Protein backbone atom coordinates (compact mmCIF):
# COMPACT_ATOMS: atom_id res chain seq x y z
CA UNK A 1 0.00 0.00 0.00
CA UNK A 2 2.74 2.42 0.94
CA UNK A 3 4.68 1.55 -2.21
CA UNK A 4 1.64 2.35 -4.37
CA UNK A 5 1.19 5.70 -2.65
CA UNK A 6 4.86 6.55 -3.18
CA UNK A 7 4.61 5.63 -6.85
CA UNK A 8 1.59 7.91 -7.28
CA UNK A 9 3.43 10.76 -5.57
CA UNK A 10 6.67 10.26 -7.52
CA UNK A 11 5.72 12.74 -10.27
CA UNK A 12 4.80 15.36 -7.64
CA UNK A 13 8.07 14.89 -5.73
CA UNK A 14 10.01 15.09 -8.98
CA UNK A 15 8.21 18.23 -10.10
CA UNK A 16 8.69 19.77 -6.65
CA UNK A 17 12.46 19.19 -6.71
CA UNK A 18 13.04 20.09 -10.35
CA UNK A 19 10.91 23.25 -10.32
CA UNK A 20 12.53 24.35 -7.08
CA UNK A 21 15.99 23.83 -8.53
CA UNK A 22 15.23 25.68 -11.77
CA UNK A 23 13.63 28.68 -10.05
CA UNK A 24 16.25 28.69 -7.31
CA UNK A 25 19.13 28.70 -9.78
CA UNK A 26 17.53 31.45 -11.89
CA UNK A 27 16.51 33.60 -8.92
CA UNK A 28 19.82 33.54 -7.07
CA UNK A 29 21.68 35.82 -9.55
CA UNK A 30 18.80 38.29 -9.39
CA UNK A 31 18.89 38.31 -5.58
CA UNK A 32 22.67 38.71 -5.51
CA UNK A 33 22.56 41.52 -8.08
CA UNK A 34 19.87 43.44 -6.22
CA UNK A 35 21.69 42.91 -2.92
CA UNK A 36 24.92 44.28 -4.42
CA UNK A 37 23.18 47.30 -5.92
CA UNK A 38 21.28 48.00 -2.69
CA UNK A 39 24.47 47.80 -0.63
CA UNK A 40 26.61 49.83 -3.01
CA UNK A 41 24.04 52.57 -3.60
CA UNK A 42 22.61 52.75 -0.09
CA UNK A 43 24.24 56.12 0.52
CA UNK A 44 22.05 57.66 -2.19
CA UNK A 45 18.31 57.66 -2.60
CA UNK A 46 18.30 55.12 -5.41
CA UNK A 47 19.83 52.55 -3.04
CA UNK A 48 16.68 52.69 -0.93
CA UNK A 49 14.65 51.79 -4.01
CA UNK A 50 16.86 48.77 -4.63
CA UNK A 51 16.43 47.69 -1.01
CA UNK A 52 12.64 47.87 -1.41
CA UNK A 53 12.86 45.99 -4.71
CA UNK A 54 15.05 43.32 -3.10
CA UNK A 55 12.50 42.81 -0.33
CA UNK A 56 9.65 42.61 -2.83
CA UNK A 57 11.50 40.04 -4.96
CA UNK A 58 12.39 38.01 -1.86
CA UNK A 59 8.80 37.99 -0.59
CA UNK A 60 7.51 37.08 -4.06
CA UNK A 61 9.93 34.16 -4.31
CA UNK A 62 8.97 33.05 -0.81
CA UNK A 63 5.28 33.04 -1.73
CA UNK A 64 6.08 30.99 -4.85
CA UNK A 65 8.08 28.39 -2.90
CA UNK A 66 5.35 28.12 -0.26
CA UNK A 67 2.79 27.67 -3.05
CA UNK A 68 5.04 24.99 -4.59
CA UNK A 69 5.00 23.04 -1.34
CA UNK A 70 1.22 23.40 -0.98
CA UNK A 71 0.37 22.50 -4.58
CA UNK A 72 2.73 19.58 -5.10
CA UNK A 73 3.20 18.12 -1.61
CA UNK A 74 0.04 19.33 0.14
CA UNK A 75 2.13 20.96 2.88
CA UNK A 76 0.94 24.38 4.03
CA UNK A 77 3.77 26.65 5.21
CA UNK A 78 2.36 29.71 6.96
CA UNK A 79 3.98 32.99 6.02
CA UNK A 80 5.44 35.17 8.77
CA UNK A 81 3.09 37.89 9.95
CA UNK A 82 3.35 41.18 8.06
CA UNK A 83 4.33 44.32 9.99
CA UNK A 84 1.37 46.32 11.18
CA UNK A 85 3.15 49.67 10.80
CA UNK A 86 2.10 51.55 7.65
CA UNK A 87 4.38 53.23 5.11
CA UNK A 88 8.11 53.48 5.57
CA UNK A 89 7.88 52.26 9.16
CA UNK A 90 6.62 48.94 7.82
CA UNK A 91 9.65 48.65 5.52
CA UNK A 92 12.00 49.43 8.41
CA UNK A 93 10.19 46.81 10.48
CA UNK A 94 10.76 44.28 7.69
CA UNK A 95 14.51 44.97 7.75
CA UNK A 96 14.55 44.41 11.49
CA UNK A 97 12.77 41.05 11.39
CA UNK A 98 14.69 37.80 11.43
CA UNK A 99 12.22 36.26 8.96
CA UNK A 100 13.27 38.75 6.25
CA UNK A 101 16.90 37.74 6.51
CA UNK A 102 16.01 34.03 6.64
CA UNK A 103 14.12 34.37 3.38
CA UNK A 104 16.98 36.25 1.71
CA UNK A 105 19.43 33.59 2.87
CA UNK A 106 17.22 30.85 1.40
CA UNK A 107 17.06 32.52 -2.02
CA UNK A 108 20.72 33.54 -2.06
CA UNK A 109 22.35 30.35 -0.74
CA UNK A 110 19.93 27.42 -0.64
CA UNK A 111 18.53 28.09 -4.13
CA UNK A 112 21.75 27.90 -6.14
CA UNK A 113 23.23 25.09 -4.04
CA UNK A 114 20.85 22.58 -2.49
CA UNK A 115 17.89 23.17 -4.81
CA UNK A 116 19.97 23.21 -7.98
CA UNK A 117 22.00 20.18 -6.93
CA UNK A 118 18.85 18.26 -5.95
CA UNK A 119 17.23 19.04 -9.28
CA UNK A 120 20.37 17.91 -11.12
CA UNK A 121 20.45 14.61 -9.21
CA UNK A 122 16.77 13.85 -9.81
CA UNK A 123 16.91 14.87 -13.48
CA UNK A 124 20.04 12.76 -13.98
CA UNK A 125 18.38 9.73 -12.42
CA UNK A 126 15.28 10.04 -14.59
CA UNK A 127 17.03 11.16 -17.78
CA UNK A 128 20.02 8.88 -17.50
CA UNK A 129 17.81 5.94 -16.59
CA UNK A 130 15.57 6.46 -19.60
CA UNK A 131 18.56 6.73 -21.95
CA UNK A 132 20.19 3.59 -20.59
CA UNK A 133 16.97 1.57 -20.52
CA UNK A 134 16.27 2.39 -24.18
CA UNK A 135 19.84 1.61 -25.33
CA UNK A 136 18.81 -1.76 -26.92
CA UNK A 137 16.19 0.11 -28.94
CA UNK A 138 18.74 2.64 -30.11
CA UNK A 139 21.08 -0.21 -31.07
CA UNK A 140 18.48 -1.48 -33.52
CA UNK A 141 17.04 1.80 -34.78
CA UNK A 142 20.09 4.06 -34.93
CA UNK A 143 23.51 2.62 -34.18
CA UNK A 144 24.96 6.07 -34.88
CA UNK A 145 23.42 7.35 -31.63
CA UNK A 146 25.24 4.66 -29.64
CA UNK A 147 28.44 5.64 -31.38
CA UNK A 148 28.16 9.02 -29.68
CA UNK A 149 28.85 7.27 -26.35
CA UNK A 150 32.42 6.58 -27.40
CA UNK A 151 31.89 2.84 -27.27
CA UNK A 152 30.48 2.85 -23.77
CA UNK A 153 27.11 1.55 -24.97
CA UNK A 154 28.36 -0.58 -27.84
CA UNK A 155 28.50 -4.34 -27.66
CA UNK A 156 25.72 -6.66 -26.60
CA UNK A 157 27.08 -7.23 -23.11
CA UNK A 158 27.56 -3.55 -22.43
CA UNK A 159 24.13 -2.70 -23.77
CA UNK A 160 22.40 -5.09 -21.39
CA UNK A 161 24.52 -3.90 -18.45
CA UNK A 162 23.55 -0.35 -19.35
CA UNK A 163 19.91 -1.39 -19.47
CA UNK A 164 20.16 -2.90 -16.00
CA UNK A 165 21.82 0.26 -14.70
CA UNK A 166 19.07 2.32 -16.33
CA UNK A 167 16.37 0.33 -14.57
CA UNK A 168 18.22 0.87 -11.31
CA UNK A 169 18.34 4.63 -11.88
CA UNK A 170 14.63 4.74 -12.69
CA UNK A 171 13.85 2.79 -9.50
CA UNK A 172 16.16 5.11 -7.56
CA UNK A 173 14.74 8.35 -9.01
CA UNK A 174 11.44 8.47 -7.01
CA UNK A 175 13.26 7.71 -3.77
CA UNK A 176 15.85 10.40 -4.50
CA UNK A 177 13.12 12.90 -5.35
CA UNK A 178 11.21 12.08 -2.15
CA UNK A 179 14.27 12.29 0.11
CA UNK A 180 15.63 15.47 -1.48
CA UNK A 181 12.17 17.04 -1.44
CA UNK A 182 11.85 16.22 2.26
CA UNK A 183 15.28 17.79 2.87
CA UNK A 184 14.27 20.96 1.04
CA UNK A 185 10.96 21.09 2.91
CA UNK A 186 12.76 20.71 6.24
CA UNK A 187 14.84 23.78 5.35
CA UNK A 188 12.00 25.70 3.70
CA UNK A 189 9.65 25.54 6.68
CA UNK A 190 11.80 27.44 9.20
CA UNK A 191 13.39 29.76 6.64
CA UNK A 192 10.32 30.82 4.64
CA UNK A 193 7.64 30.21 7.24
CA UNK A 194 6.99 31.00 10.86
CA UNK A 195 9.25 29.49 13.47
CA UNK A 196 7.72 27.88 16.52
CA UNK A 197 8.54 30.97 18.56
CA UNK A 198 6.90 33.27 16.00
CA UNK A 199 3.79 31.10 15.97
CA UNK A 200 3.53 31.17 19.76
CA UNK A 201 4.39 34.86 20.16
CA UNK A 202 0.88 36.21 19.39
CA UNK A 203 -0.66 33.61 21.70
CA UNK A 204 1.77 34.52 24.48
CA UNK A 205 0.99 38.21 23.99
CA UNK A 206 -2.74 37.49 24.10
CA UNK A 207 -2.35 35.38 27.24
CA UNK A 208 -0.30 38.11 28.90
CA UNK A 209 -2.97 40.68 28.08
CA UNK A 210 -5.71 38.35 29.31
CA UNK A 211 -3.84 37.64 32.52
CA UNK A 212 -3.22 41.35 33.07
CA UNK A 213 -6.93 41.99 32.56
CA UNK A 214 -7.85 39.28 35.06
CA UNK A 215 -5.41 40.66 37.63
CA UNK A 216 -6.72 44.21 37.16
CA UNK A 217 -10.30 42.99 37.40
CA UNK A 218 -9.56 41.08 40.59
CA UNK A 219 -7.79 44.11 42.04
CA UNK A 220 -10.74 46.34 41.13
CA UNK A 221 -13.12 43.84 42.71
CA UNK A 222 -11.10 43.86 45.93
CA UNK A 223 -11.29 47.66 45.96
CA UNK A 224 -15.05 47.54 45.47
CA UNK A 225 -15.54 45.04 48.29
CA UNK A 226 -13.28 47.13 50.54
CA UNK A 227 -15.33 50.27 49.81
CA UNK A 228 -18.64 48.46 50.35
CA UNK A 229 -17.51 47.02 53.68
CA UNK A 230 -15.99 50.31 54.79
CA UNK A 231 -19.02 52.38 53.88
CA UNK A 232 -21.61 49.79 54.89
CA UNK A 233 -21.01 47.05 57.45
CA UNK A 234 -18.03 48.77 59.10
CA UNK A 235 -19.94 52.02 59.62
CA UNK A 236 -22.97 50.24 61.05
CA UNK A 237 -20.78 48.15 63.35
CA UNK A 238 -19.00 51.31 64.50
CA UNK A 239 -22.35 52.92 65.25
CA UNK A 240 -23.45 49.81 67.16
CA UNK A 241 -20.26 49.81 69.24
CA UNK A 242 -20.72 53.52 70.05
CA UNK A 243 -24.35 53.02 71.07
CA UNK A 244 -23.45 50.07 73.25
CA UNK A 245 -20.67 52.10 74.83
CA UNK A 246 -23.07 54.96 75.56
CA UNK A 247 -25.58 52.51 77.02
CA UNK A 248 -22.83 50.97 79.12
CA UNK A 249 -21.81 54.38 80.49
CA UNK A 250 -25.43 55.33 81.17
CA UNK A 251 -26.06 52.34 83.41
CA UNK A 252 -26.68 53.41 86.92
CA UNK A 253 -25.32 51.70 90.04
CA UNK A 254 -28.71 50.15 90.68
CA UNK A 255 -28.86 48.42 87.26
CA UNK A 256 -29.44 44.66 87.43
CA UNK A 257 -26.14 42.72 87.21
CA UNK A 258 -27.48 40.57 84.37
CA UNK A 259 -28.29 43.66 82.29
CA UNK A 260 -24.92 45.26 83.01
CA UNK A 261 -23.08 42.04 82.12
CA UNK A 262 -25.07 41.56 78.88
CA UNK A 263 -24.41 45.16 77.74
CA UNK A 264 -20.71 44.94 78.64
CA UNK A 265 -20.29 41.65 76.76
CA UNK A 266 -22.18 43.02 73.74
CA UNK A 267 -19.99 46.14 73.75
CA UNK A 268 -16.77 44.10 73.95
CA UNK A 269 -17.93 41.74 71.21
CA UNK A 270 -18.87 44.69 68.98
CA UNK A 271 -15.44 46.27 69.47
CA UNK A 272 -13.70 42.95 68.76
CA UNK A 273 -15.83 42.37 65.65
CA UNK A 274 -15.07 45.91 64.48
CA UNK A 275 -11.32 45.33 64.92
CA UNK A 276 -11.51 42.07 63.01
CA UNK A 277 -13.53 43.67 60.21
CA UNK A 278 -11.04 46.52 59.93
CA UNK A 279 -8.21 44.00 59.65
CA UNK A 280 -10.14 42.06 57.03
CA UNK A 281 -10.86 45.22 55.03
CA UNK A 282 -7.23 46.27 55.27
CA UNK A 283 -6.21 42.83 54.04
CA UNK A 284 -8.49 43.09 51.01
CA UNK A 285 -7.05 46.38 49.81
CA UNK A 286 -5.89 49.21 52.06
CA UNK A 287 -7.47 52.52 51.13
CA UNK A 288 -4.29 54.36 52.09
CA UNK A 289 -2.48 52.54 49.27
CA UNK A 290 -4.61 54.33 46.67
CA UNK A 291 -4.77 57.61 48.53
CA UNK A 292 -1.15 58.12 49.64
CA UNK A 293 0.91 55.44 47.91
CA UNK A 294 3.13 52.55 48.87
CA UNK A 295 5.38 54.39 51.33
CA UNK A 296 2.49 55.47 53.56
CA UNK A 297 0.78 52.08 53.34
CA UNK A 298 3.96 50.24 54.35
CA UNK A 299 4.50 52.68 57.20
CA UNK A 300 1.18 51.54 58.61
CA UNK A 301 2.18 47.86 58.37
CA UNK A 302 5.54 48.50 60.03
CA UNK A 303 3.91 50.52 62.83
CA UNK A 304 1.56 47.61 63.64
CA UNK A 305 4.24 44.90 63.35
CA UNK A 306 4.85 42.99 66.63
CA UNK A 307 8.60 42.83 65.85
CA UNK A 308 10.49 46.17 65.77
CA UNK A 309 10.93 46.92 62.07
CA UNK A 310 12.79 49.59 60.13
CA UNK A 311 11.47 50.80 56.77
CA UNK A 312 13.41 52.23 53.81
CA UNK A 313 11.52 53.21 50.66
CA UNK A 314 13.26 54.74 47.65
CA UNK A 315 11.09 54.84 44.54
CA UNK A 316 12.12 56.43 41.24
CA UNK A 317 8.44 56.89 40.42
CA UNK A 318 5.13 55.58 41.66
CA UNK A 319 4.69 51.96 40.50
CA UNK A 320 1.50 50.73 38.83
CA UNK A 321 -1.35 50.03 41.23
CA UNK A 322 -1.19 46.28 40.66
CA UNK A 323 2.49 46.19 41.63
CA UNK A 324 1.84 48.40 44.65
CA UNK A 325 -0.79 45.94 45.86
CA UNK A 326 1.54 42.96 45.36
CA UNK A 327 4.41 44.72 47.15
CA UNK A 328 2.07 45.65 50.02
CA UNK A 329 0.91 42.08 50.52
CA UNK A 330 4.47 40.75 50.22
CA UNK A 331 5.57 42.96 53.09
CA UNK A 332 2.42 42.28 55.12
CA UNK A 333 2.67 38.49 54.78
CA UNK A 334 6.43 38.47 55.31
CA UNK A 335 6.19 40.45 58.55
CA UNK A 336 3.36 38.20 59.73
CA UNK A 337 5.61 35.17 59.16
CA UNK A 338 8.47 36.91 60.97
CA UNK A 339 6.26 37.46 64.02
CA UNK A 340 4.85 33.92 63.99
CA UNK A 341 7.77 31.68 63.09
CA UNK A 342 11.18 33.35 63.07
CA UNK A 343 11.77 34.26 66.70
CA UNK A 344 13.43 37.46 65.45
CA UNK A 345 14.12 40.52 67.59
CA UNK A 346 14.18 42.98 64.69
CA UNK A 347 13.31 43.14 61.01
CA UNK A 348 14.00 45.40 58.06
CA UNK A 349 11.91 46.31 55.01
CA UNK A 350 13.57 47.87 51.98
CA UNK A 351 11.69 48.86 48.81
CA UNK A 352 13.49 50.31 45.79
CA UNK A 353 12.64 50.82 42.15
CA UNK A 354 14.04 52.08 38.87
CA UNK A 355 12.55 52.39 35.39
CA UNK A 356 12.51 48.61 34.91
CA UNK A 357 11.82 46.83 38.19
CA UNK A 358 10.44 47.08 41.70
CA UNK A 359 12.42 45.29 44.40
CA UNK A 360 11.05 44.41 47.84
CA UNK A 361 13.35 42.96 50.52
CA UNK A 362 12.27 41.85 53.99
CA UNK A 363 14.96 40.62 56.36
CA UNK A 364 15.06 39.46 59.97
CA UNK A 365 17.60 38.16 62.49
CA UNK A 366 15.57 35.08 63.41
CA UNK A 367 16.38 31.38 63.43
CA UNK A 368 16.17 30.89 59.62
CA UNK A 369 15.04 27.74 57.87
CA UNK A 370 12.30 29.40 55.78
CA UNK A 371 11.55 27.91 52.35
CA UNK A 372 9.13 28.45 49.46
CA UNK A 373 8.56 24.76 48.66
CA UNK A 374 5.34 22.78 48.76
CA UNK A 375 3.50 23.15 52.04
CA UNK A 376 5.29 26.39 52.90
CA UNK A 377 3.31 29.47 53.87
CA UNK A 378 5.34 31.40 51.31
CA UNK A 379 4.00 29.39 48.36
CA UNK A 380 0.93 31.60 47.97
CA UNK A 381 3.15 34.67 48.17
CA UNK A 382 5.37 33.26 45.43
CA UNK A 383 2.31 32.71 43.23
CA UNK A 384 1.12 36.27 43.85
CA UNK A 385 4.51 37.66 42.76
CA UNK A 386 4.61 35.34 39.74
CA UNK A 387 1.20 36.66 38.63
CA UNK A 388 2.92 39.93 37.63
CA UNK A 389 5.94 38.16 36.04
CA UNK A 390 7.99 38.62 39.18
CA UNK A 391 10.28 36.29 41.08
CA UNK A 392 10.43 35.53 44.79
CA UNK A 393 13.61 34.22 46.38
CA UNK A 394 14.27 33.34 50.01
CA UNK A 395 17.73 33.09 51.56
CA UNK A 396 17.34 31.52 54.98
CA UNK A 397 20.21 29.35 56.27
CA UNK A 398 19.78 27.53 59.56
CA UNK A 399 20.46 29.97 62.35
CA UNK A 400 19.51 32.96 60.18
CA UNK A 401 19.40 35.63 59.04
CA UNK A 402 16.50 35.38 56.58
CA UNK A 403 16.12 37.63 53.53
CA UNK A 404 13.01 37.48 51.33
CA UNK A 405 13.44 39.27 48.00
CA UNK A 406 10.72 39.94 45.41
CA UNK A 407 11.57 41.43 42.03
CA UNK A 408 8.78 42.61 39.74
CA UNK A 409 9.13 44.20 36.31
CA UNK A 410 7.74 47.71 36.09
CA UNK A 411 7.99 48.11 32.32
CA UNK A 412 9.42 51.20 30.66
RAHUJO-V717984 format. One line per field, one symbol per residue. phi: phi as a letter, one per 20 degrees, with the letter a starting at -180 (. if undefined). psi: psi as a letter, one per 40 degrees, with the letter a starting at -180 (. if undefined). burial: 1 if it has 16 or more other ideal C-beta (glycine too) atoms within 10 Angstrom, else 0. A space follows every 10 residues. Layout:
# RAHUJO-V717984
phi->???
psi->???
burial->???
This chain:
# RAHUJO-V717984
phi->.fffffffeg ffffffffff fffffffgff ffffffffff dffdffffff ffffffffff ffffffffff fedmdedffg fffefemfff fffffeefff fffffffedf gfdfffffff ffffffffff fffefffffe fbfffffffm nfdenfffff ffffffffff ffgfffffff ffffffefgf eddefffffe gfffffffff ffffffffff ffffffffff edffffffff fffffffffe fefefggffg ffffffffff ffffffffff ffffafffff fcnfgfffff fffeffegcd ccccdfbffg gfffffffff fffffffgfe cemfdbbccc ccbcfdbddc cccbdfemnf bdfgnefeff fffffffdme ccccdbfgnm fdcdcddcfe nc
psi->dddddddded dddddddddd dddddddddd dddddddddd edeidddddd dddddddddd dddddddddd ddefhhhhii hiiehiaddd dddddeiddd dddddddddd decddddddd dddddddddd dddedddddd dgdddddeef edeihddddd dddddddddd dddddddddd dddddddddd deahidddde dddddddddd dddddddddd dddddddddd ecdddddddd ddddddddde hieeiidddd dddddddddd dddddddddd ddddhhdddd deaddddddd dddehdhhhi hhhhhdihii dddddddddd dddddddddd ddfieiiihh hiiaedihhh hhiifaeaei ieaheieedd ddddddeffi ihihhgihea ihhhhhhhhd i.
burial->0000000011 0111111111 1011101101 1001101100 0000000001 1001101110 1100110110 0110101001 0010000000 0001000011 0111011101 1101110110 1110110110 1110110110 0000010000 0011000010 0110010011 0011011101 1001100110 1111000100 0000000000 0000100010 0010010011 0001001001 1001000000 0000000000 0010011001 1001001000 1101110110 0001001101 1100101010 1010100010 1111111111 1111101110 0101001111 1010000111 1111111101 0100000100 1101101101 0101010001 1111111101 00
